[in-house]
Every structure is written in C-alpha cells, then in structure tokens.
Amino acid sequence: MKFPAPLIRGTLIKRYKRFLADVLLEDGREVVAHCTNSGSMLTVCEPGSEVWVSPAANPDRKLQFSWELIRVGRSLVGINTMHPNKLAAEAILDGTIVELQGYANLRREVKYGKNSRIDLLLEAPDRPPCFVEVKNVTLVRNKGLAEFPDSVTARGAKHLDELIDQAALGNRAVMLYLAQRADCTSFAACHDIDPTYGNGLIKAMRAGVEVLAYGCRVTAKEIKVVQPISIAALTGN
C-alpha cells in the first residue's frame, strides 16, 4: 500500500481524547491530526517521538492531517487502523499470505453472523467460504513479541465468537493479526490487559479457528506485508 501523497514529518506533542493528536511539523506549524486508533496505543504514543502525518485530500475536512506513523527505536510503526484490511487484501492477492491462497473471489466488509461484518470473505466454487477477521497490532513490550489487544476489547471478543460460529458451520474461520512494524518475530494474546479476550482466543483455536500473524515493512512511502510471525504458546485460565 503506497501512500497517495507524501507524508509530512513532525514531532508528537501529545495524543488526547483518543482520536486527536497535537503534532509539531518540521516547518514549525503546530497542527491537530486525526488519530484513527481507538486503543490505548501503549508503547506507541510517547510525546517527543518522530511521527509522520498524511495531508487530507479534501480541503474542506475539519482536520487536515491524519497520523500515520511513529518511530519506536529504529522501527517505524503504522498506527492507522484504517489500513490493515487493505494491507491484508493486497497480501492475499499478491500471494504473500500463503495460507489464504486458492480462492477465486475476495470481498470486504461482508455482513454475516449476528449483525456483524467480516473484514474479508474469500470464496471459491469448490471449497467452503473463508471468513477472515483482521486485527491491527502495534503493541511490543518485550523485544520481538507483538501482542494484542492493548486495551480491553469487548468488540474483539465478539468477533472471536462469530468466528467460532462459522467454524461450527463447517466454514473456514481465520483470525489474522497484522503488525504494522517489522521488528516482531512472534505473537501472543495479551492476557494481563484483557484476560477475557486472551481466553476467548484459546477457546476459538480449540473450536477450529485458525490464527495467523504477519509483519510489515513500513516506510514513509509505503506499508507492505512481508513475513509471517510465529504464534507463541497461548495459555490462559
């Protein structure tokens, strides 16, 4: 996924009210950027960090910038939660996510289950449909270990239940964790932050839901899914 317009570098002043961030741009302007990430953003919202924002295509939009990237150590991390579904779709279509090949059709945001929408629905005439839920991962507290979620997520737990239902119907159900960063080698559920979600993921795996994790190469010009991440041992109550 290439950014449609050049990103602008700046320094994060603070993130607040979940969806707002004050950023000091290189040219000296202080602007308010839209933050699409509704999680806690633990480890990826440190004031004083180098960040990158994208300019709005619509000159009439209230907030003229969106927060896209933050530098954590040597790595750039994508924090925009609007991108993972597109990134996952591209990676399926170009063959990067090898586990999800062999389907003739890919659709996004398809209604299913109990008043939900699946992020990606893969279909082929000779096999059951494949329901793929995509989650954006930014949290890294221990070197190389990506974790999800970074805050309590009842919505995320609901999505796991919906996938369990699809597996019970004989369909293929996949939980795909997409880390918008390149410094991760393994993935684990974050039990200490949300034990309900962590236990729900274990339940889902035992019920036949597949769990995949992939990392991305992130630059100021593009974000691209590049490699699989191993799933760490999942334990819970």
ZIRA-V502290 format. One record per residue. N is the residue number from 1. RES is the residue in one small letter. SS is DSSP state (helix for helix, strand for strand, loop for the rest). PHI is phi in whole degrees, -180 to 180 (NA if undefined). D_CENTER is the distance of its C-alpha to the mean C-alpha in Angstrom with 1 decimal. Layout:
N_RES_SS_PHI_D_CENTER / N_RES_SS_PHI_D_CENTER
This chain:
1_m_loop_NA_13.8 / 2_k_strand_-90_16.5 / 3_f_loop_-69_16.7 / 4_p_loop_-68_19.6 / 5_a_loop_-138_21.4 / 6_p_loop_-57_21.9 / 7_l_loop_-78_19.8 / 8_i_strand_-116_22.0 / 9_r_strand_-85_22.1 / 10_g_strand_-161_22.9 / 11_t_strand_-125_22.9 / 12_l_strand_-72_21.0 / 13_i_strand_-87_23.7 / 14_k_strand_-170_21.7 / 15_r_strand_-109_18.9 / 16_y_strand_-155_20.4 / 17_k_loop_52_20.4 / 18_r_loop_65_16.6 / 19_f_loop_-107_16.3 / 20_l_strand_-128_18.8 / 21_a_strand_-145_19.3 / 22_d_strand_-89_22.6 / 23_v_strand_-132_22.6 / 24_l_strand_-96_25.7 / 25_l_strand_-77_25.8 / 26_e_loop_-62_27.8 / 27_d_loop_-83_30.5 / 28_g_loop_98_31.1 / 29_r_loop_-76_29.6 / 30_e_strand_-104_27.8 / 31_v_strand_-125_25.3 / 32_v_strand_-103_22.9 / 33_a_strand_-107_19.5 / 34_h_strand_-76_17.1 / 35_c_loop_-113_13.9 / 36_t_loop_-80_11.4 / 37_n_loop_-80_9.5 / 38_s_loop_-93_11.6 / 39_g_loop_-79_11.0 / 40_s_loop_-73_13.6 / 41_m_loop_58_11.9 / 42_l_loop_-54_14.2 / 43_t_loop_78_15.2 / 44_v_loop_-129_13.5 / 45_c_loop_-146_15.9 / 46_e_loop_-74_19.3 / 47_p_loop_-56_22.0 / 48_g_loop_94_23.7 / 49_s_loop_-75_20.7 / 50_e_strand_-72_20.5 / 51_v_strand_-132_18.0 / 52_w_strand_-131_17.6 / 53_v_strand_-122_17.7 / 54_s_strand_-107_18.1 / 55_p_strand_-78_21.3 / 56_a_loop_-72_21.4 / 57_a_loop_-74_23.0 / 58_n_loop_-95_24.9 / 59_p_loop_-67_27.6 / 60_d_loop_-94_28.1 / 61_r_loop_-67_24.7 / 62_k_loop_-59_25.2 / 63_l_loop_-102_22.7 / 64_q_loop_-86_23.2 / 65_f_strand_-139_20.2 / 66_s_strand_-122_16.4 / 67_w_strand_-77_14.8 / 68_e_strand_-111_12.6 / 69_l_strand_-133_13.0 / 70_i_strand_-139_14.7 / 71_r_strand_-92_16.8 / 72_v_strand_-123_16.8 / 73_g_loop_64_19.8 / 74_r_loop_-94_20.0 / 75_s_strand_-105_16.3 / 76_l_strand_-90_14.4 / 77_v_strand_-123_10.9 / 78_g_strand_-84_8.7 / 79_i_loop_-108_8.1 / 80_n_loop_-79_8.1 / 81_t_loop_-79_5.8 / 82_m_loop_-83_8.3 / 83_h_loop_-92_7.4 / 84_p_helix_-55_4.8 / 85_n_helix_-62_7.7 / 86_k_helix_-67_10.2 / 87_l_helix_-61_9.1 / 88_a_helix_-65_9.2 / 89_a_helix_-61_12.4 / 90_e_helix_-61_13.9 / 91_a_helix_-70_13.4 / 92_i_helix_-73_15.1 / 93_l_helix_-68_17.8 / 94_d_loop_-93_18.7 / 95_g_loop_88_19.0 / 96_t_loop_-66_16.5 / 97_i_loop_-87_15.0 / 98_v_helix_-67_18.5 / 99_e_helix_-68_18.1 / 100_l_helix_-114_17.3 / 101_q_loop_-91_20.3 / 102_g_loop_95_23.4 / 103_y_loop_-111_22.5 / 104_a_loop_-82_24.4 / 105_n_strand_-138_22.2 / 106_l_strand_-128_18.6 / 107_r_strand_-124_18.0 / 108_r_strand_-114_15.1 / 109_e_strand_54_15.1 / 110_v_strand_-99_18.1 / 111_k_strand_-65_19.9 / 112_y_strand_-163_20.6 / 113_g_loop_58_21.6 / 114_k_loop_-95_22.6 / 115_n_loop_60_21.6 / 116_s_strand_-123_18.0 / 117_r_strand_-128_16.1 / 118_i_strand_-84_14.3 / 119_d_strand_-62_11.4 / 120_l_strand_-136_13.3 / 121_l_strand_-119_17.0 / 122_l_strand_-103_18.8 / 123_e_strand_-135_22.5 / 124_a_strand_-150_25.7 / 125_p_loop_-66_29.3 / 126_d_loop_-108_30.0 / 127_r_strand_-154_27.3 / 128_p_strand_-63_25.4 / 129_p_strand_-64_22.4 / 130_c_strand_-116_19.0 / 131_f_strand_-97_16.4 / 132_v_strand_-118_12.8 / 133_e_strand_-99_10.2 / 134_v_strand_-113_6.5 / 135_k_strand_-123_4.2 / 136_n_strand_-83_1.3 / 137_v_strand_-119_4.7 / 138_t_loop_-127_7.4 / 139_l_strand_-77_10.4 / 140_v_strand_-137_13.3 / 141_r_strand_-106_16.7 / 142_n_strand_-117_18.6 / 143_k_loop_-50_18.9 / 144_g_loop_83_16.6 / 145_l_strand_-104_15.0 / 146_a_strand_-85_11.3 / 147_e_strand_-133_11.1 / 148_f_strand_-146_9.4 / 149_p_loop_-90_10.2 / 150_d_loop_-101_11.5 / 151_s_loop_-160_13.7 / 152_v_loop_-63_15.5 / 153_t_loop_-135_13.7 / 154_a_helix_-65_16.4 / 155_r_helix_-63_14.3 / 156_g_helix_-64_12.0 / 157_a_helix_-65_15.4 / 158_k_helix_-62_16.7 / 159_h_helix_-63_14.2 / 160_l_helix_-63_15.4 / 161_d_helix_-63_18.9 / 162_e_helix_-65_18.5 / 163_l_helix_-67_17.4 / 164_i_helix_-59_20.4 / 165_d_helix_-61_22.6 / 166_q_helix_-67_21.7 / 167_a_helix_-62_22.4 / 168_a_helix_-65_25.7 / 169_l_loop_-81_26.6 / 170_g_loop_94_26.5 / 171_n_loop_-88_23.4 / 172_r_strand_-88_20.6 / 173_a_strand_-125_17.5 / 174_v_strand_-131_14.4 / 175_m_strand_-104_11.4 / 176_l_strand_-110_8.8 / 177_y_strand_-99_6.4 / 178_l_strand_-116_4.8 / 179_a_strand_-90_6.0 / 180_q_loop_-83_6.7 / 181_r_loop_-164_10.1 / 182_a_loop_-107_13.2 / 183_d_loop_-101_14.9 / 184_c_loop_-115_13.6 / 185_t_loop_-119_15.9 / 186_s_strand_-147_15.1 / 187_f_strand_-132_12.8 / 188_a_strand_-147_14.2 / 189_a_strand_-71_13.8 / 190_c_loop_-95_14.7 / 191_h_loop_-66_18.1 / 192_d_loop_-70_19.7 / 193_i_loop_-85_17.4 / 194_d_loop_-142_17.0 / 195_p_helix_-63_19.6 / 196_t_helix_-63_19.5 / 197_y_helix_-67_15.9 / 198_g_helix_-59_16.8 / 199_n_helix_-69_20.0 / 200_g_helix_-65_18.4 / 201_l_helix_-68_16.3 / 202_i_helix_-62_19.5 / 203_k_helix_-59_21.3 / 204_a_helix_-64_19.0 / 205_m_helix_-63_19.5 / 206_r_helix_-67_23.2 / 207_a_loop_-89_23.2 / 208_g_loop_105_22.0 / 209_v_loop_-77_18.3 / 210_e_strand_-81_16.9 / 211_v_strand_-119_14.0 / 212_l_strand_-124_12.4 / 213_a_strand_-140_10.2 / 214_y_strand_-136_10.0 / 215_g_strand_-110_9.9 / 216_c_strand_-125_10.4 / 217_r_strand_-91_13.5 / 218_v_strand_-120_13.1 / 219_t_loop_-133_16.2 / 220_a_loop_-74_17.5 / 221_k_loop_-106_18.3 / 222_e_strand_-159_15.3 / 223_i_strand_-124_12.0 / 224_k_strand_-141_12.4 / 225_v_strand_-69_11.2 / 226_v_strand_-128_14.2 / 227_q_strand_-151_14.7 / 228_p_strand_-73_14.2 / 229_i_loop_-119_13.7 / 230_s_strand_-70_16.3 / 231_i_strand_-92_15.9 / 232_a_loop_-70_18.0 / 233_a_loop_-58_20.7 / 234_l_loop_-102_19.5 / 235_t_loop_-129_22.3 / 236_g_loop_-159_22.9 / 237_n_loop_-96_25.7
